[in-house]
Amino acid sequence: MLNTQRHAPVGRVRTIRPASRSQGLPQVYRGRARKVVRDIYDRDLGEPRRGGRFRWVLSTFLAAGVGAVAIGVVLFGSLDPAMTREGILPALHQFREARLPRPAVFQGSADGLNWAVPKSDLLQMATATAAARHIIHEQVQVRRDNRPFIQIRPYMRIVARLSDVPPSAAEKVPPFNPLKLYAPDSTDEQAGEGTLTRRSDVRVRVVELLGGMLPNEDGQELDDAEVAELVARAEEEAEDLKMRPSLQPDTPSPEELIAEAGLRIEDPDQTSADPNTTVLYKSVASADTVDDEELQNSEVRVVRVAAGDTLAKILRQLGALRWQINAMLQAARPIFPESALQPGQEVHVTLVPSLVSDRLEPVRFSVFAEGHQHKVTVYRNSSGEYAASAEPYHGKLATLALGDSDRTTSASLYTSIYHAALLEGIPPETIMQVLRIHAYETDFRRRVSPGDFIDFFFDVKEDDGYDSAPGELLYTSLTAGGESRRFWRFRTPDGVVDYYDEYGNNSKRFLMRRPVRGESIRLTSGYGFRQHPVINVPKMHTGIDWAAPTGTPIMAAGNGVVEEAGRKGGYGNYVRIRHANGYQTAYGHMSKIAPNIQPGVKVKQGQIIGYVGCTGMCSGPHLHYEVLVNNRFVNPLTLQVPRERQLTGRQLADFQKERARIEDLMRRAPVMTASR
């Protein structure tokens, strides 16, 4: 098409003539109607329009104005307080008048009163417990009537994230009892149906006596001390057989010889401090540990003193033992002698369940005069001793609330694990089994932190989909504080079922009953009330005494952190170690404390921490050994400690095959998945 306007000269429009069609343009014959048909190659363009752009701008402004008017009408209706109470203006007014959220309140109960101390900058975990359940199928070929069949065997994997526990759910969790964690579990060592727990260090042989009757009595009798010594020697022989060569103290190790020579070996893994710097050991005061004794199952009894009442009488009626009463009164005597008790005063006694019997025992008492005027408070400290204070005990609650603004109020690992397992329908027996497996390396009293989770892997007896009940526990893993510990189920050829780590250890290495080793070691004094050999007065003996030559090495009874090391009154040179789950061990009368043993240092089981001596109030060289559970003394000889086991040789190879099979099942894609 030809644009006549474009090719027109300036100032005029060129007329198209038929003669000009010979310049390569197509020709159309018009015939006789040549004046009627227009030239199809002429551009049909009218005159250019004047003012088109102005009309576009005008329409745009007109639309904007209409929209502004509509928005204004809506805003006016919503801002009118006489027409509505839920408009923007009331919302802005409430936002302006709003107050900041009230700070978190630390609440506690002490001495029969409820105390609330405000606390700021309290960080709480915002996430709740969440769990995912996976159903995994395994195809197994079986034969029936000499014909192969493919059978589906289901498995269940549960992964739960640990977090805070609501108060209503925490009531369903049983109280934490450390003694139950380390008691031997008969379900872990089964040799088949109808069999009892088997032990490799006990053998029974039946013989027939000549004459068909028992021999005549020889008239000799053994007292309790001799029987305890015989039992201790038998246990010593059994433990010596299970001890590794690296822990045998009979032959001095190179480290001991170098230490005796006054030299020291630098640890290549530890970097030396920079010049002009001082190394301070981290405090062992566990701010991330839940005080179970004060928070769980405590009960406060308020007794109004009547005429003729004494503190000893009141404490005895509430279940205190004689040695506890004497220790409490002796601690309170410098501040509040027993004769100062008057009728009308109130005695607030805090009771907790006993660890060794089904009764309540007092752990703290406070005396108040009229008007709730505090006189004295006697409490049990972290070393198991009773101490007195002229300040009321609720001062401790205020210190905890105001002294550490970054301390969280999350639940303990024990409570969070138990709550997460209950939500997934795991039986309480299986939950305790899992806790026992992880109890030797995990402190369940510490607070749960973000990132903690637990993993279970079960077989399933009946496949009911998501509602299938978990069967036998095949694998468990716990991640707490950034550390993961994994255990797999394995049955040894002798029929014993236990759970082992990746190296074939069942990790049941807790506390030694006798932390000294040698040939001439004997038990000289047991646990209980006795006549003190030095001061010759009746006094409670809160530990046991192992007599040994001076200089005999003393080993740490278990893994832990040194809480105290140094001189301590009648104990002489004294070391106290804090272990997991509320356990503590104490060692007294040492001749010398080992180098580098000071508060804050981590020690391993079997590590030498000192040497036998006779410092302090003692009658001869020996080790005074104490075990405390939740700051309460227990008998080390009657403490139930499970047996350690390590797989070797063919058993270790079979375990590695079973472990690889379980891991392969866990890596398979699930056929069903449910989350809560």
ABEGO torsion letter per residue (X at the ends): XBBAAAABBBGBBBBBBAAAAAAGBBBBBAEAAAAABBBAABBBBBBBBBGAAAAAAAAAAAAAAAAAAAAAAAAAAAABAAABAABAAAAAAAAAABBBBBBBBBBBBBGGBBBBBBBBGBBBBABBBBBBBBBBBBBBBBBBGGBBBBBBBBBBBBBBBBBBBBAAAAAABBBBBAAAAABBBAAABBAEBGBBBBBAABBBBBBBBBGGBBBBBAGBBBBAAAAAAAAAAAAAAAAAAABBAAABAABBBAAAAAAAAGBBBBBAABBBBBBGBBBBBBBABBAABBBAAAABGBBBBBBBBBBGBBAAAAAAAAGBBAAAAAAAAAAAAAABBAAABBBGBBBBBBBBBBAABBBBBBABBBBBBBGGBBABBBBBBAAGBBBBBABBAAAAAAAAAAABAABBABBBAAAAAAAAAAAAGBBAAAAAAAAAAAAAABBAABBBBBGBBBBBBBBBABBAEAABBBBBBABBBBBBGGBBBBBBBBBBAAGBBBBBBAAGBAGBBBBBABABBEABBBBABBBEBBBBAAAGBBBBBABBBBBBBBGBBBBBABBEBBABBEBBEAAEBBBBBBBBGGBBBBBBGBABBBBGBBBGBBBBBGBBAEBBBBBEBBAEBBBBBBBBBGGBBBBAAABBBBBBBBBBEAAAAAAAAAAAAAAAAAABBBABBBBX
